[in-house]
Amino acid sequence: MYILDNKKRVLISRDYLGDLPANTMETLSSLLMDQEEHMSAPLMVHPQSGLSFFYKRVNNVMLVLVSRRNSNAITMFTYLYKAL
């Protein structure tokens, strides 16, 4: 889980399972840059790394959940909406 500010800098992060690569934030940044050029979707998948990014923006804060597994999207989005 990552909490980012409006400039996409990490405010708080937590890797609960310890299985995320060190370049997870760089991957997220590149995906967000691509998404800003097109319509923004709350779910992004990076095929090379196999990471799924679920995110929700509220005002100047972005909450991001990252998964390496085939996670239940409804559960992830429910957590996002309840957390913010």
C-alpha positions in Angstrom: 0.0 0.0 0.0 1.2 3.5 -0.9 -0.1 6.9 0.0 1.1 9.5 -2.4 0.8 13.3 -2.6 -0.4 15.3 -5.6 3.2 15.2 -7.1 3.2 11.4 -6.8 5.8 11.4 -4.0 5.4 8.6 -1.4 4.1 9.9 1.9 3.6 6.5 3.5 4.3 3.0 2.2 3.9 -0.6 3.5 4.9 -3.8 1.8 3.0 -6.4 3.9 4.3 -9.6 2.2 7.7 -8.3 1.2 7.3 -9.6 -2.4 7.3 -6.3 -4.3 10.3 -5.3 -6.4 12.4 -2.3 -5.4 11.4 -0.4 -8.5 7.6 -0.6 -7.8 7.2 3.2 -7.6 9.1 3.8 -10.8 6.8 1.3 -12.5 3.8 3.1 -11.1 5.1 6.5 -12.1 5.6 5.4 -15.7 2.0 3.9 -15.8 0.5 7.0 -14.4 2.3 9.1 -17.0 0.8 6.9 -19.8 -2.6 7.1 -18.1 -2.6 10.9 -17.9 -2.3 11.1 -21.7 -5.3 8.9 -22.1 -8.4 8.3 -19.9 -7.5 7.5 -16.4 -8.6 4.1 -15.1 -8.6 3.1 -11.4 -6.8 -0.2 -12.3 -3.6 -0.6 -14.1 -1.6 -3.7 -15.0 2.0 -3.7 -15.9 2.5 -6.8 -18.0 6.3 -7.0 -17.8 6.4 -7.1 -14.0 3.0 -8.7 -13.4 2.0 -6.0 -10.9 -1.6 -4.8 -10.6 -2.1 -1.2 -9.3 -5.5 -0.2 -7.8 -5.8 3.4 -6.9 -8.2 6.1 -5.7 -7.6 9.9 -5.7 -9.2 12.2 -3.2 -8.2 15.8 -3.3 -4.4 15.9 -3.1 -3.9 12.3 -1.9 -3.7 9.1 -3.8 -4.0 5.7 -2.2 -2.5 2.9 -4.2 -2.7 -0.9 -3.6 -0.3 -3.1 -5.4 -0.7 -6.8 -6.0 1.4 -9.5 -7.6 -1.4 -12.0 -7.5 -4.7 -12.3 -9.2 -6.5 -10.4 -6.6 -10.2 -9.8 -6.3 -10.7 -6.3 -7.7 -14.0 -5.7 -5.8 -12.3 -6.4 -2.5 -9.4 -4.1 -3.4 -11.7 -1.2 -4.4 -13.9 -1.7 -1.4 -10.8 -1.3 0.8 -9.8 1.8 -1.1 -13.2 3.5 -0.8 -13.5 2.7 2.9 -9.9 3.8 3.6 -10.5 7.3 2.1 
